[in-house]
Amino acid sequence: MDELVLVTGAGKLVVDAASAAGVRQQLIALVATAISAATGVAVPCEQLGIEELRRIDPRFAEGCEYLNNNPEPPVDIAALRELHPHLTTFPQWLQHGGSEQLKAVFGATKNNVSRTSG
């Protein structure tokens, strides 16, 4: 990967390959923080090595390897918004029902863990 391109409401930010991994990790941490704030559930942000991830879930590890080894396709946000006028940002999605959906998932997960561990 030569560069990481982030498209925001303020424009486009291009990050060189050497900095991309750190920027991605920061973005993941920001998403975890946003989900935690919106749901009231602490969402940890942990980076696992690919071998650890493969041990836990080989199929998921395969998907991560694919994403890490293939360039991200260009995205034309303006064109997407033209086709889908109700397209929202992640914070907007959280505010307008996304946090409730995540709370439901977290609750179901908690219940499943309680059932299987009890």
PEQUI-V606965 format. One record per residue. PSI is psi in whole degrees, -180 to 180 (none if undefined). D_CENTER is the distance of its C-alpha to the mean C-alpha in whole Angstrom. Layout:
# PEQUI-V606965
psi/d_center
PSI/D_CENTER
PSI/D_CENTER
This chain:
# PEQUI-V606965
psi/d_center
127/19
-32/21
162/19
127/15
122/15
128/13
124/15
176/15
-26/18
-6/20
-155/20
136/19
124/18
127/19
135/18
161/20
-36/19
-31/21
-14/18
-43/15
-43/14
-40/15
-43/13
-43/10
-39/10
-40/11
-41/8
-41/6
-39/9
-40/9
-44/6
-41/8
-43/11
-42/11
-43/10
-47/13
-40/15
-29/15
-17/16
11/18
126/16
119/15
108/12
154/13
101/11
136/13
126/13
144/15
155/17
-34/17
-40/20
-44/19
-40/16
-37/19
-39/21
-47/19
94/18
-38/19
-42/18
-41/14
-40/15
-43/17
-42/14
-41/12
-41/15
-49/16
-37/12
-26/14
2/17
139/17
146/17
137/14
149/16
144/18
128/16
94/19
-41/18
-44/21
-40/22
-43/19
-32/20
-43/24
-34/23
82/21
-21/22
11/20
133/17
163/15
169/12
-48/10
-39/12
-42/15
-44/13
-43/13
-31/17
47/18
-22/17
-40/13
-37/14
-39/17
-43/15
-39/13
-40/16
-42/18
-45/16
-39/16
-43/20
-41/20
-44/18
-44/21
-42/24
-41/23
-42/23
-42/26
-41/28
-26/27
-9/28
none/31
